[in-house]
Amino acid sequence: MAISLYDATVANYIQTVTALTGVLERGLSHCTDNGLDPEALVEARLATDMFPLRFQVVSIVHHSIEAIEGAQTGAFGPPTDQRPHDYAGLQGLLTGALAQLKGLEREVVEALQGRQTVFQIRDTKIPFTAENFLLSFSLPNFYFHCTTAYDILRNQGVPLGKRDFMGPMRVGG
């Protein structure tokens, strides 16, 4: 059985962004139940030299829907969203990305195969085919930032487990 580019990317983005939407909801519930301010979580980080939750969520969006958009235009770079976000704003970013991902047509994503996508950071340009960009660059970054967001909330006392991270699995056949 061959697997499509859509199934390898968008279907996984949808599953995991859905899960992270629930993880952030659990974070908010934890704060409400314990009289904590959810805004303190926005700048929480695992280590002083790591980016905070805010950056992780921005990067989740960047390496999912914005990566598909980058493959469509042929150009992709580091995240540019430097806006301050409150906790509700982070939730809104994920909700918006999820809606956009669900709106992607399979044929549009499949048509990206073989197209050139260039990742540029400052003066460095790295050429990819769209499928190599998505599978070897964007998807690993996506999972890194999802895991880090989960870990930040877990480290802040939010009661989360592996099932929370996994999201709705695609079962059956």
N, C-alpha and C positions, 0 to 999 in steps of 0.2 A: 504494500500500500504506500503510495506516495503521499507526502504531507505538503500542503500548500504553504506559501509564504504568509497568507492571511492566518492560517491555523497556527503557524509557528510564532507569529508576532501578535497580531491584533487579538486573537482569542486569549492568549496569555496575558496581554495587557488588561483586557476586560476582567478576567478572573482575578488578577492581583490588585487592580485598582478598586474593584468591588470589595475585596478583602480589606484593603487599607482604608477604605471609606468606613468600614465597620470597626477597624482598629481605632480610628480617630473618634468614632462615636463612643466606643468603650472608654477612651481617654476622657471624654467629656462627662460620661456617666460617673466615672471614678472621681473626678473632681467634684461633681455635684453631690455625690453620696458622702464625700469626706470633707466638704466645706473648703475645697481648694480652688484656687483661681486657675482656670485653664490657660490663661494668658502666660503664666509662668512656664508652661510647656513649650510655647512657641520658640523660645530661645534656649531651651534645654539641649544639651549635647552630651555625648558619651565621654569625650575627652576635650581638654582645652584647645587642642589643635585640630579639632574636627568641626565641621559645620553643624549648625543647630537644626532642630526639627523643621523650622521654616524652610531652610535650604533643601532639605531632603524632599519635602513635598513639592516644592517648585521643580526639583530635578526629576521626580516621578512623572510629572506632567510633561516636562521637557523631553524625557527619554521614552515617552509613549506617543501621545497624539502629535506632539511637535516633531518627533523623529519621523513619523510617517509624512508629515508635511514637508520636512527637510528632504526626504527621499523623493517627494513629488517635485520640489523645486530644484533639487540637485545640490543644495547648499545647507550646511548645518554647522553650528558653532556652539560654544558654551551657553548656558542659560543667561538670558538678559533681564529676566524679571528680578529687579532689585527693590520692588515696592515693599513697604512694611506690611505684613499680613498679621491679622489677629487670628485666634483659633478658628472662629467661624469662617474667616477668609480662606484658611487652609482647607477646611472642609469643602468650601465652595469651589476651590481649584480642582479638587478631586472629583466632585460631582459634575463639574463642567467638562472635564477631560473624559469622564466615563460616558457622558451623553454623546460627545463627539466620536469617541471610539465606537460606540454602538451604532452610530450613524454611518460608519464607513462601509462602503460596498466592497464585497469580496473581489469583484472584477477590477476595481480601481487599484487595490493593493497588489493583486497578481500582475497587473500591467507594469508595475515598478521593476520587475525582474530584468536585470541586464542594463538598467539605466545607471548613469554615473551619479554618484553622490560624493561631494567633497566636504570633509570635515576640516574647518579652518579655525585655528586658535592663533591669534596674533599673526605672525608671518609664516607659520607652518600650515601647509595644506596636505591632507592625507586623502588620496583618491580611493574610493570604494565602488563596487557595484552596489546598487540599492540593497540587494539581499545580504551581501556581506556586511554592509554598514549596519543594517538592522540586527542581524544575527550575531555578529562578532564584536560589535561596538555598543550599539544602543541597548540591546536586550541585557547584556551583562551589567551595564551601568544602571539600567532600570531596576534590576533585582538588587543591586548593591544599595541603592537609595531606599527601596522598599524595606529591605532588611534593616537598614540603619534607622529608619523612622520607627519601625516596630521595636527595635532594641532601645531606642531613646525612651519611648513610652514605657516599655517594660522596666527599664532602669529607674524610671520615675515612680514606680510602684503600681502602674496600671496592670491589673490582673489579666494577662494575655497568655494564650497557649499557641502551640503550633497550628491547630485548626483555625484559629483566628487569622493567621498569616496566609493559609492556603486558599481560603475563599471557596466559592462554589465550584467544585470539581466537575469536569465534563465527563460524566459516566454514561454507560450504556453503549450501544453500538449501532 
